[in-house]
Amino acid sequence: EYMGILLRTVWIEFMRKSRRSCCLASCVVVLLLLLLLYELSAPSAPMPARKVWHQDPPDRPGVLPRRPAESPAGASLTKSPVRAAAQVGSHSVLSDPSVLRQVAVAVSRESRPHMFNSSAGGVPELSALSSSPQGTCWERRDGVAGRRCLPSLWILGNFQSALVDFSKRVAHHPSIAMPGPLTHFLIETLPWEHFIRPFDGVANKRLLDEPSTVLATASLGSFTHPWAHTIEVLHYNFQRRTHACWAECPTCNRSECMASAYEHEVRWYESLGAPRGSDGQITEFSVPWLLNAVLGQTSHVKLVAILRHPAQRLLAAFRAFDHYHAKYGGTGPSAFEAYLADQLPPLETCIESYGRSRCAHEFEALEFRFELVFYHCDQLIKSMYAPFLDKWREAFPSATIHLVHFEAYAQSPRRELERLFTAIRVRIPTEHEWVPILSSPPEHASRKLDSEDQPMTSSSFAKLRAFFDEDIEAVVAHDPVFVSWRSMKSR
């Protein structure tokens, strides 16, 4: 209506005024017509505007405004992480290898352009792959003689859980070959050739000479993969569109920019054949599905993660990073309480509105107020094991996933390593072979601070015990050896 009124007004001026006024009016008409065309070209059903924190202040300082709970159509409301994973995994469109490979190729075309390009040393079509307990291998097509292989044993995490120490001990097993440096391949845009090249020597010599050898790698921090760890690998379009919108319109509502980019990402993945996640996430395609697509099989894969009690892992992470010490006043119990008072409320608000899985995987992408949270609750999310275990169970059979009990490992590395070697079906080392494996005591990033008598307060532990209850039960359900977590204390 306002466009019609303005056009009529301009037309009257055009008829009544002098030539100079007419020229000015003509310019205004052209500008208004361009504006009208722009409006008509906008999406017909835009996402509803989302409130930005500074535009909708909370009633009380330090407490995020509450929003009504949202549940996407068709989303499962089942609380059990194990049941949810079984429901999704058994009916996934991505279970079709051809569909999965199609999605993975499109997603990786920019982040890792050579990964699925066989003429450049990448993984060929599924029919050209040969899989065994050693790994997934194929004959090279890039003009270089020989073959290439990908590991069958993947150590995925978790940080602040003696991960590096554990990986190095596994690498000392006489039947496990783990060449090259430890990487973050699954959650960073490490060039394909940098990742695959260290395996070439083993693939063309040791694996052929020693059929019992298992090829292994450690993609650190990949078991729990929050938004910041996947955006450059899986969601670079979202990042570009959001930042472009903010730059083009500094005064626009930033949540609206994010909502538009989010919906565009949903449509893009759907166009590739990857549906929206059953929990409402952008897509069902995830880091676990990417690994599935690269390997082309799941029967010989062995996935390993060393997990620490989520509350204790969080405390170790808090003590390990200086930016938390600077913001919250040190490393002691009171500083940790201040950290929880600042970080838990926004995450709980997110979960109330979107559910645990969406907030674990997409926290800062959901609303701009979550983007403003200090480090996006990253360490809390990395202790939320259940949503990530669900995703791994969707893409791989449960029997391929082995969880190492951190507390048991810290007390007796040999016992937990024997349990691992049995699970992945490599022989138990001889007493002589155990010497280099056990040559030093277990280490982890927070060893110095853990030696100090600074446990969290009982109130902090009780708060975290309640928050992580679902994660503890999901891990116990996967492997009952973790039942000891239920009775752990704050010290």
N, C-alpha and C positions, 0 to 999 in steps of 0.2 A: 504493500500500500504506500509506504513512504517513497518507494522508487517511482510509483506512478505520479504522486503529488509533485515530486521534484522535476520530473520530465515535463509535466504540464506547465509548471512555473517557468522553466527554461524556454519552452515554446512560446509562451506569451511575451517574454522578454525579447525573444528573437524577432517577433512580429512588430513590436512597438518601438524598439530603440534604434539608435543609429547603427551604421555599418560596424563601427568599432565594438559596440556592445554586442552586435550579432556575432562577430568573430569570437568574442569571449564566451558567449553562450554556446557557440558551436563546440568549442573546446570542452566546455563542461559536459555537453551531451555525449561527446566521445568518451570522456572519462567515466561517465555514469554507465554507458553501455558496456565498457570493458569490465567495470565492477559487477554489472549484472551477469555477464558471461562467466566471470570467475565464480560467482555464487552458484550458478547453475551447474558448473563443473565439479563442485564439491560433492563428497559422498552423500547419498540421499538419506542415509540413516546413521548419523555420527554417534559415537559412543557418548553416553551421558557424561557431563563434566564431573570430574572428581575433585573433592575438596583438597586444597593445599593447606598444610599445617598453619602457615602464617595468615591465611585468610579465614580460618575457622579455629580460633584459639581454644584450647581446652579450658574447662571450668576451673581446674586446679593446676597450679604450676607443676611441671614435670610429668604430667599425665596426658597421654595422647587422647584426642577425641575418639569416642567410640562410634563405630558405624554398624548398621544392621548387618547381620551375617548374610553372605552371598553364597549360593550353591549353584554352580552351573548345571544346566539341564542334563540329566543323565548321569551326573557324577555320583560315584558310590559314596554312601555315608557310613560304610562299614569302618569301625574304629580299629579292628585288628589288622595290623600291618601285614601279617602273614596271609590272612584270608584275602585281603585286597590285592596282594601281589599275585596270588593264584588266579583270582578272577580275571585280572587284566592280562597276564601272560598267556593264558590258555586261549584267548580270543583275539590276540593282537594281529592287526593287519600287517605289521612289520615282521611277523613270523614267516611271511612269504619272502624267501631270500632274494628274489628278483626285485620286489618292491623295495625291500630294505636297501639293496645295493643302489637302486635308482636314487633314493633319497640321499644316501651317503655321498654318492658321487656329486650330486648337485650342491650339497652343503659344503663339501670340501673343495669345490672348484676354485674358491678364492683363498680360503685359509691354508689349504695344502694342495695346490694345483697338480702336483706330480704323484700324489698318493695312489690314485687309481688310473694313472697313465702308464701302461705297461711299456710303451716305447721310450719312456723316460725313467725306467727303473721301478715303476710302481706296480701295484697288485693288479694282475690281469683278471679276466672274467672268471666266474666261479668254476666253470668246467675245467679250467687250466690249473686249479689248485690241488695240491696233494697234502692231506692232513694225516698226522700220526701223533702219538704221545710226545714226539720230539718237538713238533711245531707244524706250522703251515708253510709249505714250500712251493716254488714254481720255477720253471726255466726262464732265464732272463731273455728279454726281447729288445734290449737297448743297445745291441751291438757288442755286449760284453759276454765273454764265455762264462759258463757256470750257472748257478742257481741262487736264488735268494730265499730266505726263510724268516718267518715271524715266530716269536716265542709261543709256547703253549702254557708256560707258567708266568703269571702276571702278579706281582706284588703291588697292591693298590693303595695301601695306607695303614694306619692313620697317623697324622702328625701328633707330636707330644706323647708318643707311645713307643719310643725306642725303635722307630721305623728304620732309620739308617743303620743302626746297630744290627737289627734283625736281618735286614737285606744283605749286609756284608757277611753275616754268618751263613746264611743260606747259600751265598755265592761260593763258599768254601767247600760245599759238598762235592765229592769227587765225581758225581754223576750229573751235576748241574752246571751248565755253562751260562754265565751271566757277563758277557763282554760289554765294554763301553761304560760310560758314566751313568749314574742314576739320573733319571730325567723326570719331567712332568709332561710327557708326551700327550696324554689324553686330555689334558686341561690347558695346554699352551700351544701356540702356533709354532712349535719347533719344526723347522724344515724337514720334510720327509727324508731326504738323503742323509741328513745328520743323524736321524734316528736309525735308519735301516742299515747304513754302511757298516757299523761295528759288528753286525751279525754275519757279514759275508764270509769272513775267514772261517768261522765256526761251521757255517752252512756247507762249505765246500771241502772241509777237511774232517773236523772232529765228528760231526754228525754222521758222516759216511763211514768213518773208521770205527766209531763206537756207537752202535745202535741203541744202547741203553741211555745215552746222554739226553738230557732234557734242556732245551733252550729256554732261558728265563730273562726277564727284565723287571725293573722296578719303576713304575710310573707313579712317583710319589704324590700323595695327596689326592689321588683320583677316586678313592672310595666315597668320600663325601665331597661333592662338587657343587657348591652353591653358585649363584648367578655370576659372581665375579670371576669364577674359574671356568665358566663356559661361554661367556659372552663373545670372546674373540674366536672361539672354535665353532659355536653353533648359532650365535645370535648377533653377528656383526651388523646385519641389516637394521636390527632394532637400535643398536648404538648409533649408527649413522643418521637414521631418520630422527631420532630424539634430539641429538646434538644439532642437526641442521634446523630443526623446528625452533629450538631455543635461540639459535643464532639469528634466524630470520625475523623472529618476533620476540624480542627481549621482554616485552610487556605482557605476552600471552601467559595464560595459565599453564604452568609447566606440566601439571598432571594431565591436561588435555593433550599435550604433545606426546606424552608417554602412552596414553590410552590409544591414540591414533597409531603410533608405531607398533604397539602391542597387537592391535587387531590386524594390521598389515602383515605382521610376522605370522599370525595364525593363518591368514589366507594364503600366504606364500608356502608354508609347509603343507597345507591342504592341497595346493596345486601340484605338489610333488608326490602326493600319495600318502603323506603322513598325517593322520587325523589328530585332532586336538586330544590332549591327555584326558583320561577318564576322570582325573581329579581337577580338571579345568585348566591345566597348564597350557602354554602356547602350543605344544605338540607332544605327542607320545615319543618322538625321537629324542634320545638322550645320549649321554656319554656311554652307558653300557651298550646301547644299540649301535653306536658308532664302532665300538670295538668288535661287536658281533659282525658287523658288515665288513670290517677290514679283514678279520680272520676267515670269514666265509663258512664257519662251522662252530659248533659248541660242544661236540662230543668229547674232544680231547683237551679242552681248555681247563686250566686250573687257576682260579682266582683266589688270592690270599689277602687278608687284611688283618693287621694286629690292632685290637681294640682295647682301650682302657676305659674304666668306669667313666661315664660321660661327665659327671661332676668333677672328678679328679683330673680328667683331661683338660677340662675348661680352666681349672685353677692353674695347671701347669702352663697352659697357653697364656693366661693372664700374666703370669710371672715371667714369661719368656720374652715379651715384647715391650720395648721401652715406651712406645706411644701410650700404652695403657698406664704405665707408671707415672708418666708426666701429667696425664689428664686426671687420674683418680687419686694421686697422692701417695705413690709408693707401691709396695708389694705385699703389705701386711693384710691381716683379716679385715680391718676397717676400710682399706682401699678396695679390697675385693667386694665388700658390701656396697660401696659406692658404685662400683662397676655394675653390679647386678641391678641396683636401683635405677640406673640409667639405661641399661640394655634390655632387661627383661620386659618392661611395660610395652614398648613398641612391638616387640616380637609377639607378645601375647595378644596385643590388639590385632595384629596381622592374622594370627591363627584364628581368632574369633571371627574375622570377616572372610577369610579365604581358605582356612584349613591348614593343617601342618605341612602337607606335602608341597602345596603351592608356595608357602612362605619359606620352606627350606630351600626350594630350588629357584624361586623368583622374587625374593623379598624386596629388593630395591627397585625392581621393574614394575611392581604392582601400583605404587603410588609415590608421588614426589616426597611426601612426608617421610616415607621409609628410606628414600634416597638420602635424606638429610641426616639420618642416624649415624653416629660415629662408627666408622668401619662396618656399617651395615649388619651389625650383630653377627659378624662372620664366625667368631669362635663359638658362640652359642650354637649356631647352625651346624658347625662342623662336629658338634657332639650329639646332634639329632640323628642317630644312626638309622632309625626305622624308615623314614622316607627314602633314604638312599639305598638301604638294603632291599626295599621294595623294588626299586628301579633295576638293580642288578638281578633280582629274581625274575623280573619280567623278561629280561633279555637272555638269561642263561639258566640252565637247570640248577636247582638248589644244591644238588650233589657236587657241582663244580666249584662252589663257594666255600672256602675254609676260613674260619675266623680263629685267630690266635689270641689267647687270653693273656693280656699284658701283665696283669698282676702275677699270674702263674709263671710267666716268662721271666719276670724280674727276679723271682725267687729261684727258679731252676730253668735256665735256658735250654738245657739238654732235654728235659722232659717235654717241653712244648715243641721243640724242634723234632723230636722223635714222633710226636703226635702228627706234626705237619708232614714229615717224610712218609709216614704210613698213609696219610690221606691222599698224597699226590703220587703214591706208588713208586717211590724210589727207595732203594735199599737203605737200611740203617747203617751208618758208618761203623767201621771197626774202631777199636779203642785207639789205635794209632791215628786214624783219620779224624777222630774227635779232637785231637790236640789243637790243630790250627783253628777249628771251629769255635772252641771254648777258650781260646788263649787269653781273653781279657774279660773282666766283669761287664755286665750289661750297662750300657750308657743310654742316656736320653737327654734331650735339650735342657731340661730343668733340673738336672741332677744336683747342682750346687744349692739351688733354693730349696729343693725337696729335702736336702739334708738338714736344713734349719727347721726348728720346731715352730712352724707357722701354719698350722692347719686352718682351714676356714672355720668360721663359727658354726655352732650346731644349727642356728637359725638359717644361715646361708645354705648349709647342706640340706636341711629339710625342704627348703624352698626349691632347690635344684632337684632333689630326689623326686618331688612331686611333678616337676616340669618334665623330667626325663623318664618318668615311669613307663610310658609307651615304648620308648627306645630300648630300655632295659629289657622289657618283656619280649620285644621283637627279637633281640639277640638271644635271649634264653630259649625262645621257641625254636630258633634256628639251630642252636647247639646248647644243650642243657649244662655243659661244663661251666657256663657263665652264671649259674644260679647263685653263686657266691656274691654276685653284685647286689642281690636283694638285701643282704644283711650287712653290707659295708657301712662303716662309720665315717665321720668327717675327717678323722686323723689318717 
